């Protein structure tokens, strides 16, 4: 597992000579099997550029609460 996650190596595990399972990192799986659409990649790059990828869950919850409060105030006016 360490080699798969750190070095992006893949391993085929067989049972009685027949391939059964592939071991690969989640990142490798997502990049290879289920890649993000271009529009999402753009959002991810922008988020990293702004430092949003470093936010902790408590920060995200606080920001969501602020936006909801502000939205509620605008609707009440």
C-alpha atoms as an extended CHARMM CRD file, in Angstrom:
* protein
*
        77  EXT
         1         1  UNK       CA              0.0000000000        0.0000000000        0.0000000000  PROA      1               0.0000000000
         2         2  UNK       CA              2.8550000000        2.3760000000        0.7800000000  PROA      2               0.0000000000
         3         3  UNK       CA              4.3510000000        1.9340000000       -2.6920000000  PROA      3               0.0000000000
         4         4  UNK       CA              0.9500000000        2.3830000000       -4.3110000000  PROA      4               0.0000000000
         5         5  UNK       CA              0.2280000000        5.6460000000       -2.4920000000  PROA      5               0.0000000000
         6         6  UNK       CA              3.7050000000        7.1620000000       -2.4430000000  PROA      6               0.0000000000
         7         7  UNK       CA              5.0680000000        6.0170000000       -5.8090000000  PROA      7               0.0000000000
         8         8  UNK       CA              1.8210000000        5.5220000000       -7.7490000000  PROA      8               0.0000000000
         9         9  UNK       CA              2.6950000000        1.8900000000       -8.3660000000  PROA      9               0.0000000000
        10        10  UNK       CA             -0.0210000000       -0.5850000000       -9.3150000000  PROA      10              0.0000000000
        11        11  UNK       CA             -0.1590000000       -4.2380000000       -8.3760000000  PROA      11              0.0000000000
        12        12  UNK       CA             -2.1930000000       -7.0890000000       -9.8340000000  PROA      12              0.0000000000
        13        13  UNK       CA             -3.0510000000       -9.7430000000       -7.2650000000  PROA      13              0.0000000000
        14        14  UNK       CA             -3.8950000000      -13.1430000000       -8.6210000000  PROA      14              0.0000000000
        15        15  UNK       CA             -5.6530000000      -16.1580000000       -7.2330000000  PROA      15              0.0000000000
        16        16  UNK       CA             -4.4430000000      -19.4780000000       -8.5810000000  PROA      16              0.0000000000
        17        17  UNK       CA             -2.8360000000      -17.7330000000      -11.5280000000  PROA      17              0.0000000000
        18        18  UNK       CA             -5.9080000000      -15.6780000000      -12.4800000000  PROA      18              0.0000000000
        19        19  UNK       CA             -5.8400000000      -11.8860000000      -11.9930000000  PROA      19              0.0000000000
        20        20  UNK       CA             -8.2850000000      -11.0080000000       -9.2270000000  PROA      20              0.0000000000
        21        21  UNK       CA             -7.6310000000       -7.5650000000       -7.8260000000  PROA      21              0.0000000000
        22        22  UNK       CA             -5.6890000000       -4.4180000000       -8.6680000000  PROA      22              0.0000000000
        23        23  UNK       CA             -4.1150000000       -2.3950000000       -5.8810000000  PROA      23              0.0000000000
        24        24  UNK       CA             -3.6700000000        1.2850000000       -6.6930000000  PROA      24              0.0000000000
        25        25  UNK       CA             -3.8660000000        4.5760000000       -4.8130000000  PROA      25              0.0000000000
        26        26  UNK       CA             -7.1440000000        6.4590000000       -4.6510000000  PROA      26              0.0000000000
        27        27  UNK       CA             -5.5180000000        9.4250000000       -6.4170000000  PROA      27              0.0000000000
        28        28  UNK       CA             -4.3290000000        7.1450000000       -9.2290000000  PROA      28              0.0000000000
        29        29  UNK       CA             -7.8180000000        5.6210000000       -9.4730000000  PROA      29              0.0000000000
        30        30  UNK       CA             -9.5290000000        9.0040000000       -9.6550000000  PROA      30              0.0000000000
        31        31  UNK       CA             -7.0330000000       10.3460000000      -12.1920000000  PROA      31              0.0000000000
        32        32  UNK       CA             -7.2400000000        7.2160000000      -14.3600000000  PROA      32              0.0000000000
        33        33  UNK       CA            -10.7260000000        5.7620000000      -13.9960000000  PROA      33              0.0000000000
        34        34  UNK       CA            -12.8700000000        8.6880000000      -12.8780000000  PROA      34              0.0000000000
        35        35  UNK       CA            -11.1300000000       11.9190000000      -13.9190000000  PROA      35              0.0000000000
        36        36  UNK       CA            -12.6830000000       15.2470000000      -13.0220000000  PROA      36              0.0000000000
        37        37  UNK       CA            -14.4170000000       17.1350000000      -15.8470000000  PROA      37              0.0000000000
        38        38  UNK       CA            -12.5500000000       20.1900000000      -17.1880000000  PROA      38              0.0000000000
        39        39  UNK       CA            -14.8820000000       22.6770000000      -15.5010000000  PROA      39              0.0000000000
        40        40  UNK       CA            -14.2360000000       21.0580000000      -12.0970000000  PROA      40              0.0000000000
        41        41  UNK       CA            -10.4710000000       21.0160000000      -12.6560000000  PROA      41              0.0000000000
        42        42  UNK       CA            -10.6500000000       24.7620000000      -13.2560000000  PROA      42              0.0000000000
        43        43  UNK       CA            -12.4840000000       25.2990000000       -9.9770000000  PROA      43              0.0000000000
        44        44  UNK       CA             -9.9680000000       23.0980000000       -8.1390000000  PROA      44              0.0000000000
        45        45  UNK       CA             -7.0020000000       25.0280000000       -9.5590000000  PROA      45              0.0000000000
        46        46  UNK       CA             -8.5730000000       28.3540000000       -8.6180000000  PROA      46              0.0000000000
        47        47  UNK       CA             -9.2950000000       27.0710000000       -5.1070000000  PROA      47              0.0000000000
        48        48  UNK       CA             -5.6750000000       25.9760000000       -4.6660000000  PROA      48              0.0000000000
        49        49  UNK       CA             -4.4650000000       29.3300000000       -5.9780000000  PROA      49              0.0000000000
        50        50  UNK       CA             -6.6000000000       31.1440000000       -3.4040000000  PROA      50              0.0000000000
        51        51  UNK       CA             -5.5570000000       28.7540000000       -0.6180000000  PROA      51              0.0000000000
        52        52  UNK       CA             -9.0200000000       27.3190000000       -0.1130000000  PROA      52              0.0000000000
        53        53  UNK       CA             -7.6290000000       23.7820000000       -0.2550000000  PROA      53              0.0000000000
        54        54  UNK       CA             -6.0410000000       24.4600000000        3.1560000000  PROA      54              0.0000000000
        55        55  UNK       CA             -9.3420000000       25.2410000000        4.9060000000  PROA      55              0.0000000000
        56        56  UNK       CA            -10.3990000000       23.0360000000        7.7930000000  PROA      56              0.0000000000
        57        57  UNK       CA            -13.9660000000       21.8380000000        8.2040000000  PROA      57              0.0000000000
        58        58  UNK       CA            -14.6540000000       24.3580000000       10.9950000000  PROA      58              0.0000000000
        59        59  UNK       CA            -13.6060000000       27.1820000000        8.6320000000  PROA      59              0.0000000000
        60        60  UNK       CA            -15.8420000000       25.8640000000        5.8580000000  PROA      60              0.0000000000
        61        61  UNK       CA            -18.8120000000       25.5950000000        8.2360000000  PROA      61              0.0000000000
        62        62  UNK       CA            -18.2070000000       29.1560000000        9.4460000000  PROA      62              0.0000000000
        63        63  UNK       CA            -18.0960000000       30.4970000000        5.8800000000  PROA      63              0.0000000000
        64        64  UNK       CA            -21.2700000000       28.6420000000        4.8980000000  PROA      64              0.0000000000
        65        65  UNK       CA            -23.0540000000       30.0310000000        7.9760000000  PROA      65              0.0000000000
        66        66  UNK       CA            -21.9340000000       33.5750000000        7.0760000000  PROA      66              0.0000000000
        67        67  UNK       CA            -23.2200000000       33.2620000000        3.4970000000  PROA      67              0.0000000000
        68        68  UNK       CA            -26.5390000000       31.8730000000        4.7200000000  PROA      68              0.0000000000
        69        69  UNK       CA            -26.8910000000       34.7350000000        7.2240000000  PROA      69              0.0000000000
        70        70  UNK       CA            -26.1080000000       37.3230000000        4.5390000000  PROA      70              0.0000000000
        71        71  UNK       CA            -28.5350000000       35.7150000000        2.0940000000  PROA      71              0.0000000000
        72        72  UNK       CA            -31.2740000000       35.7040000000        4.7220000000  PROA      72              0.0000000000
        73        73  UNK       CA            -30.6940000000       39.4020000000        5.4690000000  PROA      73              0.0000000000
        74        74  UNK       CA            -30.9460000000       40.3130000000        1.7740000000  PROA      74              0.0000000000
        75        75  UNK       CA            -34.2060000000       38.4140000000        1.4060000000  PROA      75              0.0000000000
        76        76  UNK       CA            -35.6930000000       40.1400000000        4.4720000000  PROA      76              0.0000000000
        77        77  UNK       CA            -35.1020000000       43.6170000000        2.9910000000  PROA      77              0.0000000000
